[in-house]
Amino acid sequence: MTRKNQHSFEDYLNLQRVSPKTREAYLGAVSALSAFHKRPAAELTNDQIQDYLLFCIQEKKLAWASCNVLFCGLKKYYQGYLGRSEAEFSIPRRPRSRQLPRILSQQEVRAILNAHSNLKHRTLLHVVYGSGLRVSEVVKLRPEHIDSSRMMIRVEEAKGRKDRYTILPQTGLELLRQYWQAYRPGKWLFPGPDKSKHITISTAQRVYNQAAEKAGVTKGRGIHTLRHCFATHACDQGVEIFVIKKWLGHAKMETTSVYLHMSPEKVRCIKSPLDSLFEEVRP
């Protein structure tokens, strides 16, 4: 892809209000395709594009998430930016793996949340679990996003560029007040070493990994585990699934409904038709 085309596609993505992370991924997908064929991406045929996708799936063995980002980026470039018709250019989205996330018990979560002696790190983990935030959301929180009068946290420009409100638990508010008294954060609720910038996602991940190691918890993969646990534990406690959907900021109920299948408390309350059948004939 030539620099001129790249800048034009980048401008197109900016006009589409694509997030910086997604924009970088889409530009990278088109550049990688162009480099593979050693030709400008705009000159490639559908067969050449399919050859590259097969190479990524069969030879590079990309994970489903990486493949879907690749597919979406190329689809945005060819169908959105270049205006090719779907009949002329077709990229099927690779089916998502149906592996369920590993869920921690409440005791394991408690051990992780209390593992750090550093108040800032402890507060960050409490907010992620207590409000079900993505790591990209918690690092960008500002003090004014904490609405203690309504017991809500405002999440601005979350995934899909959508704002939402999620729950602010009383325990989380009390810890936030302790943290505020000790640190007096300015622009960002969780600033980095440079106070004008927020803590990075990689730092937040490291905070979680250190806490999990101290707590002796090996299940789960990264800080996003706390968000999964928030949703599952809320489901265990009887919170309606549509409320959890709003708190998490999911676009589709299908995404949230996976937590119904992961809730052991819900499963314990369900009777098999076999039990009901024989209960009727028991003396």
C-alpha positions as protocol buffer text, in pm:
chain_id: "A"
residue {
  index: 1
  type: MET
  ca { x: 0 y: 0 z: 0 }
}
residue {
  index: 2
  type: THR
  ca { x: 146 y: 335 z: -102 }
}
residue {
  index: 3
  type: ARG
  ca { x: 190 y: 610 z: 155 }
}
residue {
  index: 4
  type: LYS
  ca { x: -71 y: 819 z: -26 }
}
residue {
  index: 5
  type: ASN
  ca { x: -327 y: 537 z: -14 }
}
residue {
  index: 6
  type: GLN
  ca { x: -240 y: 460 z: 345 }
}
residue {
  index: 7
  type: HIS
  ca { x: -299 y: 819 z: 450 }
}
residue {
  index: 8
  type: SER
  ca { x: -628 y: 827 z: 258 }
}
residue {
  index: 9
  type: PHE
  ca { x: -745 y: 504 z: 422 }
}
residue {
  index: 10
  type: GLU
  ca { x: -634 y: 640 z: 758 }
}
residue {
  index: 11
  type: ASP
  ca { x: -839 y: 954 z: 696 }
}
residue {
  index: 12
  type: TYR
  ca { x: -1136 y: 735 z: 605 }
}
residue {
  index: 13
  type: LEU
  ca { x: -1102 y: 543 z: 932 }
}
residue {
  index: 14
  type: ASN
  ca { x: -1081 y: 867 z: 1127 }
}
residue {
  index: 15
  type: LEU
  ca { x: -1403 y: 987 z: 964 }
}
residue {
  index: 16
  type: GLN
  ca { x: -1561 y: 654 z: 1064 }
}
residue {
  index: 17
  type: ARG
  ca { x: -1461 y: 731 z: 1425 }
}
residue {
  index: 18
  type: VAL
  ca { x: -1267 y: 408 z: 1454 }
}
residue {
  index: 19
  type: SER
  ca { x: -1071 y: 381 z: 1779 }
}
residue {
  index: 20
  type: PRO
  ca { x: -692 y: 435 z: 1761 }
}
residue {
  index: 21
  type: LYS
  ca { x: -626 y: 70 z: 1847 }
}
residue {
  index: 22
  type: THR
  ca { x: -863 y: -56 z: 1575 }
}
residue {
  index: 23
  type: ARG
  ca { x: -727 y: 196 z: 1324 }
}
residue {
  index: 24
  type: GLU
  ca { x: -373 y: 72 z: 1383 }
}
residue {
  index: 25
  type: ALA
  ca { x: -485 y: -290 z: 1343 }
}
residue {
  index: 26
  type: TYR
  ca { x: -673 y: -222 z: 1018 }
}
residue {
  index: 27
  type: LEU
  ca { x: -384 y: -26 z: 866 }
}
residue {
  index: 28
  type: GLY
  ca { x: -150 y: -307 z: 967 }
}
residue {
  index: 29
  type: ALA
  ca { x: -374 y: -567 z: 803 }
}
residue {
  index: 30
  type: VAL
  ca { x: -371 y: -386 z: 468 }
}
residue {
  index: 31
  type: SER
  ca { x: 5 y: -322 z: 486 }
}
residue {
  index: 32
  type: ALA
  ca { x: 74 y: -690 z: 564 }
}
residue {
  index: 33
  type: LEU
  ca { x: -137 y: -800 z: 267 }
}
residue {
  index: 34
  type: SER
  ca { x: 47 y: -561 z: 37 }
}
residue {
  index: 35
  type: ALA
  ca { x: 386 y: -680 z: 165 }
}
residue {
  index: 36
  type: PHE
  ca { x: 288 y: -1045 z: 117 }
}
residue {
  index: 37
  type: HIS
  ca { x: 214 y: -995 z: -254 }
}
residue {
  index: 38
  type: LYS
  ca { x: 471 y: -716 z: -302 }
}
residue {
  index: 39
  type: ARG
  ca { x: 204 y: -509 z: -475 }
}
residue {
  index: 40
  type: PRO
  ca { x: -27 y: -224 z: -374 }
}
residue {
  index: 41
  type: ALA
  ca { x: -332 y: -364 z: -196 }
}
residue {
  index: 42
  type: ALA
  ca { x: -569 y: -171 z: -423 }
}
residue {
  index: 43
  type: GLU
  ca { x: -443 y: -370 z: -725 }
}
residue {
  index: 44
  type: LEU
  ca { x: -498 y: -716 z: -578 }
}
residue {
  index: 45
  type: THR
  ca { x: -774 y: -950 z: -694 }
}
residue {
  index: 46
  type: ASN
  ca { x: -1013 y: -1134 z: -468 }
}
residue {
  index: 47
  type: ASP
  ca { x: -825 y: -1462 z: -532 }
}
residue {
  index: 48
  type: GLN
  ca { x: -497 y: -1302 z: -423 }
}
residue {
  index: 49
  type: ILE
  ca { x: -660 y: -1175 z: -107 }
}
residue {
  index: 50
  type: GLN
  ca { x: -803 y: -1520 z: -34 }
}
residue {
  index: 51
  type: ASP
  ca { x: -456 y: -1674 z: -86 }
}
residue {
  index: 52
  type: TYR
  ca { x: -317 y: -1443 z: 181 }
}
residue {
  index: 53
  type: LEU
  ca { x: -599 y: -1525 z: 423 }
}
residue {
  index: 54
  type: LEU
  ca { x: -542 y: -1899 z: 374 }
}
residue {
  index: 55
  type: PHE
  ca { x: -171 y: -1844 z: 440 }
}
residue {
  index: 56
  type: CYS
  ca { x: -253 y: -1667 z: 768 }
}
residue {
  index: 57
  type: ILE
  ca { x: -491 y: -1943 z: 878 }
}
residue {
  index: 58
  type: GLN
  ca { x: -306 y: -2254 z: 759 }
}
residue {
  index: 59
  type: GLU
  ca { x: 60 y: -2154 z: 769 }
}
residue {
  index: 60
  type: LYS
  ca { x: 79 y: -1883 z: 1034 }
}
residue {
  index: 61
  type: LYS
  ca { x: -201 y: -2051 z: 1233 }
}
residue {
  index: 62
  type: LEU
  ca { x: -337 y: -1722 z: 1361 }
}
residue {
  index: 63
  type: ALA
  ca { x: -584 y: -1737 z: 1648 }
}
residue {
  index: 64
  type: TRP
  ca { x: -950 y: -1670 z: 1570 }
}
residue {
  index: 65
  type: ALA
  ca { x: -929 y: -1321 z: 1725 }
}
residue {
  index: 66
  type: SER
  ca { x: -633 y: -1222 z: 1507 }
}
residue {
  index: 67
  type: CYS
  ca { x: -805 y: -1362 z: 1198 }
}
residue {
  index: 68
  type: ASN
  ca { x: -1122 y: -1168 z: 1266 }
}
residue {
  index: 69
  type: VAL
  ca { x: -932 y: -842 z: 1308 }
}
residue {
  index: 70
  type: LEU
  ca { x: -756 y: -915 z: 980 }
}
residue {
  index: 71
  type: PHE
  ca { x: -1082 y: -995 z: 801 }
}
residue {
  index: 72
  type: CYS
  ca { x: -1258 y: -688 z: 937 }
}
residue {
  index: 73
  type: GLY
  ca { x: -967 y: -461 z: 841 }
}
residue {
  index: 74
  type: LEU
  ca { x: -953 y: -588 z: 484 }
}
residue {
  index: 75
  type: LYS
  ca { x: -1331 y: -575 z: 451 }
}
residue {
  index: 76
  type: LYS
  ca { x: -1330 y: -214 z: 570 }
}
residue {
  index: 77
  type: TYR
  ca { x: -1057 y: -131 z: 316 }
}
residue {
  index: 78
  type: TYR
  ca { x: -1204 y: -302 z: 11 }
}
residue {
  index: 79
  type: GLN
  ca { x: -1578 y: -268 z: 66 }
}
residue {
  index: 80
  type: GLY
  ca { x: -1584 y: 50 z: 271 }
}
residue {
  index: 81
  type: TYR
  ca { x: -1292 y: 257 z: 144 }
}
residue {
  index: 82
  type: LEU
  ca { x: -1252 y: 129 z: -215 }
}
residue {
  index: 83
  type: GLY
  ca { x: -1622 y: 59 z: -263 }
}
residue {
  index: 84
  type: ARG
  ca { x: -1592 y: -293 z: -401 }
}
residue {
  index: 85
  type: SER
  ca { x: -1923 y: -480 z: -400 }
}
residue {
  index: 86
  type: GLU
  ca { x: -1978 y: -780 z: -177 }
}
residue {
  index: 87
  type: ALA
  ca { x: -2020 y: -997 z: -486 }
}
residue {
  index: 88
  type: GLU
  ca { x: -1679 y: -888 z: -616 }
}
residue {
  index: 89
  type: PHE
  ca { x: -1505 y: -906 z: -283 }
}
residue {
  index: 90
  type: SER
  ca { x: -1609 y: -1151 z: -14 }
}
residue {
  index: 91
  type: ILE
  ca { x: -1429 y: -1223 z: 311 }
}
residue {
  index: 92
  type: PRO
  ca { x: -1616 y: -1459 z: 545 }
}
residue {
  index: 93
  type: ARG
  ca { x: -1559 y: -1388 z: 911 }
}
residue {
  index: 94
  type: ARG
  ca { x: -1391 y: -1677 z: 1085 }
}
residue {
  index: 95
  type: PRO
  ca { x: -1618 y: -1842 z: 1346 }
}
residue {
  index: 96
  type: ARG
  ca { x: -1527 y: -1755 z: 1702 }
}
residue {
  index: 97
  type: SER
  ca { x: -1396 y: -2026 z: 1930 }
}
residue {
  index: 98
  type: ARG
  ca { x: -1653 y: -2121 z: 2192 }
}
residue {
  index: 99
  type: GLN
  ca { x: -1408 y: -2172 z: 2477 }
}
residue {
  index: 100
  type: LEU
  ca { x: -1554 y: -2037 z: 2800 }
}
residue {
  index: 101
  type: PRO
  ca { x: -1338 y: -1814 z: 3021 }
}
residue {
  index: 102
  type: ARG
  ca { x: -1210 y: -1956 z: 3349 }
}
residue {
  index: 103
  type: ILE
  ca { x: -1404 y: -1819 z: 3645 }
}
residue {
  index: 104
  type: LEU
  ca { x: -1254 y: -1774 z: 3991 }
}
residue {
  index: 105
  type: SER
  ca { x: -1440 y: -1840 z: 4313 }
}
residue {
  index: 106
  type: GLN
  ca { x: -1523 y: -1544 z: 4536 }
}
residue {
  index: 107
  type: GLN
  ca { x: -1253 y: -1661 z: 4777 }
}
residue {
  index: 108
  type: GLU
  ca { x: -994 y: -1656 z: 4497 }
}
residue {
  index: 109
  type: VAL
  ca { x: -1104 y: -1309 z: 4386 }
}
residue {
  index: 110
  type: ARG
  ca { x: -1084 y: -1183 z: 4746 }
}
residue {
  index: 111
  type: ALA
  ca { x: -730 y: -1318 z: 4777 }
}
residue {
  index: 112
  type: ILE
  ca { x: -625 y: -1137 z: 4457 }
}
residue {
  index: 113
  type: LEU
  ca { x: -788 y: -807 z: 4555 }
}
residue {
  index: 114
  type: ASN
  ca { x: -617 y: -809 z: 4894 }
}
residue {
  index: 115
  type: ALA
  ca { x: -277 y: -933 z: 4774 }
}
residue {
  index: 116
  type: HIS
  ca { x: -124 y: -589 z: 4710 }
}
residue {
  index: 117
  type: SER
  ca { x: -13 y: -366 z: 4996 }
}
residue {
  index: 118
  type: ASN
  ca { x: 7 y: -75 z: 4749 }
}
residue {
  index: 119
  type: LEU
  ca { x: -321 y: 119 z: 4791 }
}
residue {
  index: 120
  type: LYS
  ca { x: -327 y: 241 z: 4431 }
}
residue {
  index: 121
  type: HIS
  ca { x: -289 y: -110 z: 4291 }
}
residue {
  index: 122
  type: ARG
  ca { x: -545 y: -253 z: 4532 }
}
residue {
  index: 123
  type: THR
  ca { x: -795 y: 19 z: 4440 }
}
residue {
  index: 124
  type: LEU
  ca { x: -748 y: -39 z: 4067 }
}
residue {
  index: 125
  type: LEU
  ca { x: -821 y: -412 z: 4101 }
}
residue {
  index: 126
  type: HIS
  ca { x: -1124 y: -346 z: 4324 }
}
residue {
  index: 127
  type: VAL
  ca { x: -1269 y: -107 z: 4065 }
}
residue {
  index: 128
  type: VAL
  ca { x: -1220 y: -354 z: 3779 }
}
residue {
  index: 129
  type: TYR
  ca { x: -1396 y: -635 z: 3966 }
}
residue {
  index: 130
  type: GLY
  ca { x: -1651 y: -422 z: 4152 }
}
residue {
  index: 131
  type: SER
  ca { x: -1775 y: -246 z: 3837 }
}
residue {
  index: 132
  type: GLY
  ca { x: -1698 y: -503 z: 3566 }
}
residue {
  index: 133
  type: LEU
  ca { x: -1467 y: -276 z: 3368 }
}
residue {
  index: 134
  type: ARG
  ca { x: -1240 y: -360 z: 3078 }
}
residue {
  index: 135
  type: VAL
  ca { x: -874 y: -281 z: 3142 }
}
residue {
  index: 136
  type: SER
  ca { x: -885 y: -20 z: 2862 }
}
residue {
  index: 137
  type: GLU
  ca { x: -1170 y: 150 z: 3052 }
}
residue {
  index: 138
  type: VAL
  ca { x: -1029 y: 151 z: 3404 }
}
residue {
  index: 139
  type: VAL
  ca { x: -697 y: 308 z: 3300 }
}
residue {
  index: 140
  type: LYS
  ca { x: -882 y: 602 z: 3140 }
}
residue {
  index: 141
  type: LEU
  ca { x: -1108 y: 682 z: 3434 }
}
residue {
  index: 142
  type: ARG
  ca { x: -1110 y: 1040 z: 3561 }
}
residue {
  index: 143
  type: PRO
  ca { x: -1211 y: 1149 z: 3912 }
}
residue {
  index: 144
  type: GLU
  ca { x: -1526 y: 1316 z: 3776 }
}
residue {
  index: 145
  type: HIS
  ca { x: -1643 y: 981 z: 3637 }
}
residue {
  index: 146
  type: ILE
  ca { x: -1711 y: 861 z: 3994 }
}
residue {
  index: 147
  type: ASP
  ca { x: -2072 y: 955 z: 4073 }
}
residue {
  index: 148
  type: SER
  ca { x: -2106 y: 880 z: 4445 }
}
residue {
  index: 149
  type: SER
  ca { x: -2452 y: 1042 z: 4470 }
}
residue {
  index: 150
  type: ARG
  ca { x: -2598 y: 788 z: 4226 }
}
residue {
  index: 151
  type: MET
  ca { x: -2347 y: 511 z: 4309 }
}
residue {
  index: 152
  type: MET
  ca { x: -2248 y: 483 z: 3943 }
}
residue {
  index: 153
  type: ILE
  ca { x: -1930 y: 506 z: 3736 }
}
residue {
  index: 154
  type: ARG
  ca { x: -1946 y: 679 z: 3400 }
}
residue {
  index: 155
  type: VAL
  ca { x: -1748 y: 496 z: 3131 }
}
residue {
  index: 156
  type: GLU
  ca { x: -1676 y: 727 z: 2837 }
}
residue {
  index: 157
  type: GLU
  ca { x: -1598 y: 616 z: 2481 }
}
residue {
  index: 158
  type: ALA
  ca { x: -1583 y: 249 z: 2570 }
}
residue {
  index: 159
  type: LYS
  ca { x: -1575 y: -29 z: 2312 }
}
residue {
  index: 160
  type: GLY
  ca { x: -1768 y: 84 z: 2006 }
}
residue {
  index: 161
  type: ARG
  ca { x: -1724 y: 449 z: 2109 }
}
residue {
  index: 162
  type: LYS
  ca { x: -2024 y: 425 z: 2341 }
}
residue {
  index: 163
  type: ASP
  ca { x: -2065 y: 585 z: 2682 }
}
residue {
  index: 164
  type: ARG
  ca { x: -2239 y: 398 z: 2963 }
}
residue {
  index: 165
  type: TYR
  ca { x: -2289 y: 383 z: 3338 }
}
residue {
  index: 166
  type: THR
  ca { x: -2201 y: 87 z: 3554 }
}
residue {
  index: 167
  type: ILE
  ca { x: -2246 y: 10 z: 3921 }
}
residue {
  index: 168
  type: LEU
  ca { x: -2027 y: 165 z: 4193 }
}
residue {
  index: 169
  type: PRO
  ca { x: -2026 y: -70 z: 4494 }
}
residue {
  index: 170
  type: GLN
  ca { x: -2015 y: 75 z: 4846 }
}
residue {
  index: 171
  type: THR
  ca { x: -1695 y: -113 z: 4928 }
}
residue {
  index: 172
  type: GLY
  ca { x: -1535 y: 27 z: 4613 }
}
residue {
  index: 173
  type: LEU
  ca { x: -1642 y: 382 z: 4701 }
}
residue {
  index: 174
  type: GLU
  ca { x: -1491 y: 356 z: 5049 }
}
residue {
  index: 175
  type: LEU
  ca { x: -1161 y: 235 z: 4905 }
}
residue {
  index: 176
  type: LEU
  ca { x: -1167 y: 509 z: 4640 }
}
residue {
  index: 177
  type: ARG
  ca { x: -1209 y: 769 z: 4915 }
}
residue {
  index: 178
  type: GLN
  ca { x: -908 y: 628 z: 5101 }
}
residue {
  index: 179
  type: TYR
  ca { x: -711 y: 633 z: 4778 }
}
residue {
  index: 180
  type: TRP
  ca { x: -820 y: 992 z: 4704 }
}
residue {
  index: 181
  type: GLN
  ca { x: -707 y: 1110 z: 5047 }
}
residue {
  index: 182
  type: ALA
  ca { x: -368 y: 942 z: 5006 }
}
residue {
  index: 183
  type: TYR
  ca { x: -288 y: 1025 z: 4641 }
}
residue {
  index: 184
  type: ARG
  ca { x: -501 y: 1324 z: 4538 }
}
residue {
  index: 185
  type: PRO
  ca { x: -496 y: 1227 z: 4168 }
}
residue {
  index: 186
  type: GLY
  ca { x: -537 y: 1505 z: 3914 }
}
residue {
  index: 187
  type: LYS
  ca { x: -656 y: 1459 z: 3556 }
}
residue {
  index: 188
  type: TRP
  ca { x: -651 y: 1079 z: 3569 }
}
residue {
  index: 189
  type: LEU
  ca { x: -785 y: 863 z: 3850 }
}
residue {
  index: 190
  type: PHE
  ca { x: -492 y: 625 z: 3803 }
}
residue {
  index: 191
  type: PRO
  ca { x: -203 y: 834 z: 3666 }
}
residue {
  index: 192
  type: GLY
  ca { x: 125 y: 694 z: 3542 }
}
residue {
  index: 193
  type: PRO
  ca { x: 474 y: 816 z: 3642 }
}
residue {
  index: 194
  type: ASP
  ca { x: 405 y: 1116 z: 3419 }
}
residue {
  index: 195
  type: LYS
  ca { x: 100 y: 1261 z: 3597 }
}
residue {
  index: 196
  type: SER
  ca { x: -32 y: 1406 z: 3271 }
}
residue {
  index: 197
  type: LYS
  ca { x: -80 y: 1050 z: 3138 }
}
residue {
  index: 198
  type: HIS
  ca { x: -287 y: 764 z: 3271 }
}
residue {
  index: 199
  type: ILE
  ca { x: -145 y: 430 z: 3379 }
}
residue {
  index: 200
  type: THR
  ca { x: -84 y: 199 z: 3083 }
}
residue {
  index: 201
  type: ILE
  ca { x: -275 y: -118 z: 3006 }
}
residue {
  index: 202
  type: SER
  ca { x: 44 y: -324 z: 3034 }
}
residue {
  index: 203
  type: THR
  ca { x: 105 y: -182 z: 3383 }
}
residue {
  index: 204
  type: ALA
  ca { x: -249 y: -269 z: 3490 }
}
residue {
  index: 205
  type: GLN
  ca { x: -199 y: -622 z: 3356 }
}
residue {
  index: 206
  type: ARG
  ca { x: 125 y: -651 z: 3550 }
}
residue {
  index: 207
  type: VAL
  ca { x: -50 y: -534 z: 3869 }
}
residue {
  index: 208
  type: TYR
  ca { x: -306 y: -813 z: 3828 }
}
residue {
  index: 209
  type: ASN
  ca { x: -46 y: -1081 z: 3745 }
}
residue {
  index: 210
  type: GLN
  ca { x: 158 y: -989 z: 4053 }
}
residue {
  index: 211
  type: ALA
  ca { x: -152 y: -1004 z: 4272 }
}
residue {
  index: 212
  type: ALA
  ca { x: -260 y: -1341 z: 4131 }
}
residue {
  index: 213
  type: GLU
  ca { x: 89 y: -1481 z: 4188 }
}
residue {
  index: 214
  type: LYS
  ca { x: 95 y: -1356 z: 4548 }
}
residue {
  index: 215
  type: ALA
  ca { x: -251 y: -1504 z: 4605 }
}
residue {
  index: 216
  type: GLY
  ca { x: -146 y: -1838 z: 4456 }
}
residue {
  index: 217
  type: VAL
  ca { x: -423 y: -1824 z: 4194 }
}
residue {
  index: 218
  type: THR
  ca { x: -326 y: -1983 z: 3863 }
}
residue {
  index: 219
  type: LYS
  ca { x: -666 y: -1994 z: 3690 }
}
residue {
  index: 220
  type: GLY
  ca { x: -768 y: -1721 z: 3448 }
}
residue {
  index: 221
  type: ARG
  ca { x: -567 y: -1519 z: 3201 }
}
residue {
  index: 222
  type: GLY
  ca { x: -497 y: -1159 z: 3287 }
}
residue {
  index: 223
  type: ILE
  ca { x: -692 y: -879 z: 3447 }
}
residue {
  index: 224
  type: HIS
  ca { x: -994 y: -937 z: 3217 }
}
residue {
  index: 225
  type: THR
  ca { x: -1062 y: -1242 z: 3435 }
}
residue {
  index: 226
  type: LEU
  ca { x: -1199 y: -1003 z: 3700 }
}
residue {
  index: 227
  type: ARG
  ca { x: -1457 y: -870 z: 3454 }
}
residue {
  index: 228
  type: HIS
  ca { x: -1571 y: -1225 z: 3376 }
}
residue {
  index: 229
  type: CYS
  ca { x: -1592 y: -1296 z: 3749 }
}
residue {
  index: 230
  type: PHE
  ca { x: -1796 y: -979 z: 3810 }
}
residue {
  index: 231
  type: ALA
  ca { x: -2056 y: -1088 z: 3555 }
}
residue {
  index: 232
  type: THR
  ca { x: -2074 y: -1450 z: 3672 }
}
residue {
  index: 233
  type: HIS
  ca { x: -2090 y: -1363 z: 4042 }
}
residue {
  index: 234
  type: ALA
  ca { x: -2358 y: -1100 z: 3975 }
}
residue {
  index: 235
  type: CYS
  ca { x: -2555 y: -1367 z: 3789 }
}
residue {
  index: 236
  type: ASP
  ca { x: -2508 y: -1602 z: 4088 }
}
residue {
  index: 237
  type: GLN
  ca { x: -2659 y: -1336 z: 4314 }
}
residue {
  index: 238
  type: GLY
  ca { x: -2972 y: -1307 z: 4103 }
}
residue {
  index: 239
  type: VAL
  ca { x: -2901 y: -988 z: 3908 }
}
residue {
  index: 240
  type: GLU
  ca { x: -3110 y: -985 z: 3590 }
}
residue {
  index: 241
  type: ILE
  ca { x: -2909 y: -1063 z: 3278 }
}
residue {
  index: 242
  type: PHE
  ca { x: -3025 y: -748 z: 3096 }
}
residue {
  index: 243
  type: VAL
  ca { x: -2890 y: -537 z: 3386 }
}
residue {
  index: 244
  type: ILE
  ca { x: -2553 y: -714 z: 3366 }
}
residue {
  index: 245
  type: LYS
  ca { x: -2556 y: -652 z: 2990 }
}
residue {
  index: 246
  type: LYS
  ca { x: -2593 y: -276 z: 3049 }
}
residue {
  index: 247
  type: TRP
  ca { x: -2323 y: -271 z: 3315 }
}
residue {
  index: 248
  type: LEU
  ca { x: -2079 y: -455 z: 3088 }
}
residue {
  index: 249
  type: GLY
  ca { x: -2163 y: -244 z: 2782 }
}
residue {
  index: 250
  type: HIS
  ca { x: -2238 y: -540 z: 2557 }
}
residue {
  index: 251
  type: ALA
  ca { x: -2408 y: -465 z: 2227 }
}
residue {
  index: 252
  type: LYS
  ca { x: -2578 y: -806 z: 2206 }
}
residue {
  index: 253
  type: MET
  ca { x: -2755 y: -1014 z: 2469 }
}
residue {
  index: 254
  type: GLU
  ca { x: -2587 y: -1320 z: 2316 }
}
residue {
  index: 255
  type: THR
  ca { x: -2251 y: -1198 z: 2448 }
}
residue {
  index: 256
  type: THR
  ca { x: -2382 y: -1159 z: 2803 }
}
residue {
  index: 257
  type: SER
  ca { x: -2586 y: -1480 z: 2810 }
}
residue {
  index: 258
  type: VAL
  ca { x: -2267 y: -1688 z: 2821 }
}
residue {
  index: 259
  type: TYR
  ca { x: -2247 y: -1601 z: 3193 }
}
residue {
  index: 260
  type: LEU
  ca { x: -2574 y: -1786 z: 3253 }
}
residue {
  index: 261
  type: HIS
  ca { x: -2397 y: -2106 z: 3144 }
}
residue {
  index: 262
  type: MET
  ca { x: -2101 y: -2033 z: 3370 }
}
residue {
  index: 263
  type: SER
  ca { x: -2300 y: -1968 z: 3688 }
}
residue {
  index: 264
  type: PRO
  ca { x: -2281 y: -2269 z: 3923 }
}
residue {
  index: 265
  type: GLU
  ca { x: -2548 y: -2122 z: 4151 }
}
residue {
  index: 266
  type: LYS
  ca { x: -2793 y: -2105 z: 3862 }
}
residue {
  index: 267
  type: VAL
  ca { x: -2713 y: -2465 z: 3769 }
}
residue {
  index: 268
  type: ARG
  ca { x: -2771 y: -2587 z: 4126 }
}
residue {
  index: 269
  type: CYS
  ca { x: -3119 y: -2434 z: 4126 }
}
residue {
  index: 270
  type: ILE
  ca { x: -3221 y: -2609 z: 3804 }
}
residue {
  index: 271
  type: LYS
  ca { x: -3392 y: -2945 z: 3818 }
}
residue {
  index: 272
  type: SER
  ca { x: -3350 y: -3206 z: 3552 }
}
residue {
  index: 273
  type: PRO
  ca { x: -3679 y: -3325 z: 3400 }
}
residue {
  index: 274
  type: LEU
  ca { x: -3573 y: -3672 z: 3519 }
}
residue {
  index: 275
  type: ASP
  ca { x: -3588 y: -3563 z: 3885 }
}
residue {
  index: 276
  type: SER
  ca { x: -3929 y: -3405 z: 3836 }
}
residue {
  index: 277
  type: LEU
  ca { x: -4057 y: -3718 z: 3665 }
}
residue {
  index: 278
  type: PHE
  ca { x: -3975 y: -3949 z: 3953 }
}
residue {
  index: 279
  type: GLU
  ca { x: -4071 y: -3701 z: 4226 }
}
residue {
  index: 280
  type: GLU
  ca { x: -4430 y: -3740 z: 4110 }
}
residue {
  index: 281
  type: VAL
  ca { x: -4433 y: -4114 z: 4182 }
}
residue {
  index: 282
  type: ARG
  ca { x: -4229 y: -4112 z: 4506 }
}
residue {
  index: 283
  type: PRO
  ca { x: -4436 y: -4187 z: 4817 }
}
